[in-house]
Amino acid sequence: GPAPVATSYGMPTSIREAVPLRNKIPRTDFPVDAMVTGICPKDGGGVIRFRWRTRKNVVVTKEWLVPRGLPGEVVNVEFGKIIEKRWPKGDLDVYVNPDVKKVLPSKFEVRPQCSHYESCGGCHFLDLGYGRQLVEKQRWIQQALVDAKVPLGVLQRIRPSEPQQRYAHRSEWMFSEDDGDVFFGPAGDGAPSERPVAEPPGSCVLPPRAAVRTLSLLCEAFMHLRQERRTTYSVYDDKKGLGTFRSAVALSTISPPRKRGSSRRTEVLLNIVIGHEIEDVESILSPLVERVTAEAPKCLVGVVANVARSKKAIMGGRREVLLYGRRYVRQALEVPAAEKGQDPHRFVLEVGAGSRLAAHGKMLPELSKTIMDMCGLGHTDTLWHCFCGGGELSLALGQVCEHVVAIGTSATEVGELKRNLSANKVSNTTAVLCNLRSPFTLKQLSFHVAQSQQKRLLLGTGEEQEKARDFALTAFVPGESRRRQIQRLSAAPFTAPLLREDALAHQELRTLLPAFVRDFKPSMTTLP
């Protein structure tokens, strides 16, 4: 319904009434209580919104972000400067004092699991109830579909995951320098230099202990070597582009048991991220790695260093140097069988420094099973998996499909996918490297999908033809009404012109992938 009209500057009582229409413009000497209405999907800050009616009878809406603000939280806002613009007519330039005071806590606020959450910026939403997290994430997905001009009907449901008490896969700590003092701690919104001195980096409780121990040893070794060679062991500055060391990433996985009856163990891969290429690796990185591996736990299986390429590189990639052990850690993956009574399928994932898993190790089986149930995959289906990553889902989905085409955008990811396919002896999966941010590539992909649907419609069984008809009903034919489309596609017998390549290509461009990737230029591809 319409927004309520505020007759006074009273405190809001609910999120529905948190953005009233105020009949007077704000004043610099009069602070206002506002309620956080949601969470920004970009940086995780709380969103506060104001609506004013100006002197020229124009309604102006302004939004600001509150760091770590929670929905339903009431804050006190002070306005620093207000300017009435001549154009557009009735618009305002409003400047807010960044020091926002918290008045009332949110009813969705819970006690965070980590005692350092308030002073650390490495984690998000530890103080927000999981039920409210699902509400906010569903709003993000709905807004992304609206921006991509995709009907909300394609979003069937959101299935909650089992609550996880610990962070089980990736932990990144950043190097920072302030007036010659070096700080090392979890990456996030809060700078490591702003954290209290009484909270050492090793006090982080959410990552596995082996990962925290490894990162703490790296910090001690770096500080010791920096005292001897200060210019060599320098911290990278993003603004000036000077320095060497940027961050360190610890990848933690649960490997399969070596022998039958033995328990699984944790494996840790240490990745040292540097700002630029180092010519003399032996004299700079080798002493650092030797100090770390001398006292590191047995879980440390490898140490690598890499220089990430520029963000402008479309295909991505990195230059990686092996310093100790191996380049990957092994993750055990057990996927339930499609039919009851069969043994589950067991895989071993080799996760490298550049891998981006779809979920942590404990959630991958549940995620793959959810995709199988929601897509209704069968043993005669051909699946095109976009943004496949390291292949954790492609391996699982390949057990219930006839063939899987795994499409990746990075040469590193496709290389890891091929390595995982070879290690698990999978033969019904094809790895493809292409730029999914290119309209030309998407059109070719849509053509391949359309051809497979035509083949199923003409030569398939009754069940396959029914699936092809459902797919055809979702296709867009320019100049034809929805009623006429259903009448034409429901008629018998089926013929090839029922599925037009241009119409399907147009529809796939609008539904398969989001709209924000359409403006990139075409690049190289290995699509057949």
Number of C-alpha atoms within 10 A of each C-alpha: 4 6 12 13 14 17 11 9 13 10 16 19 12 15 14 13 15 22 23 20 20 20 17 14 15 19 14 15 9 10 14 16 18 25 30 26 22 22 24 17 13 7 13 18 19 22 20 24 17 17 20 23 17 19 12 9 11 12 15 16 14 12 9 16 18 20 16 20 26 27 25 24 24 25 21 16 19 21 17 14 13 15 10 15 11 9 8 8 12 16 19 20 10 16 14 14 11 14 10 13 13 16 14 14 14 16 12 16 18 13 11 14 13 16 13 16 17 14 14 24 19 20 16 15 17 15 17 20 16 17 10 15 16 15 12 17 14 15 15 16 15 18 14 16 20 13 12 15 13 20 11 13 9 10 12 8 9 11 9 10 11 9 7 10 9 12 14 20 21 19 21 20 24 20 22 21 15 9 5 8 8 17 21 24 28 23 20 16 15 17 19 26 16 11 18 11 9 7 14 13 21 17 15 19 15 15 19 21 16 19 28 20 19 23 25 21 20 22 22 15 17 21 16 15 16 15 10 10 11 12 11 14 20 19 23 20 16 10 6 7 10 13 17 19 21 20 21 23 24 26 24 29 26 19 21 20 12 10 8 7 7 9 10 13 13 21 23 28 29 29 25 25 21 19 20 17 14 14 8 9 13 11 11 15 16 14 14 20 20 14 17 23 19 9 11 19 16 12 17 24 20 19 23 23 23 20 18 17 14 10 9 7 8 18 20 15 18 15 11 18 15 13 20 18 13 14 21 23 25 21 22 17 22 17 21 18 16 19 9 8 7 9 11 13 14 15 21 19 26 23 25 20 24 19 17 17 17 17 15 17 21 17 14 19 18 16 17 19 17 13 14 16 10 10 8 10 17 15 12 15 18 20 20 18 18 18 19 24 25 29 31 27 22 25 27 25 23 21 20 20 18 16 19 22 18 25 27 25 22 20 16 21 26 23 16 21 30 17 16 21 25 11 13 13 10 14 11 15 24 16 21 22 21 23 25 24 22 19 18 17 20 22 19 14 20 22 20 16 18 23 16 14 22 23 14 21 24 15 10 16 12 11 12 19 19 14 17 21 22 13 14 22 17 15 20 20 18 9 6 9 10 13 8 10 17 14 9 13 17 15 10 7 7 16 12 12 8 19 24 17 19 16 16 23 21 18 18 21 17 16 16 12 16 16 18 11 12 17 10 14 13 17 15 12 16 11 14 7
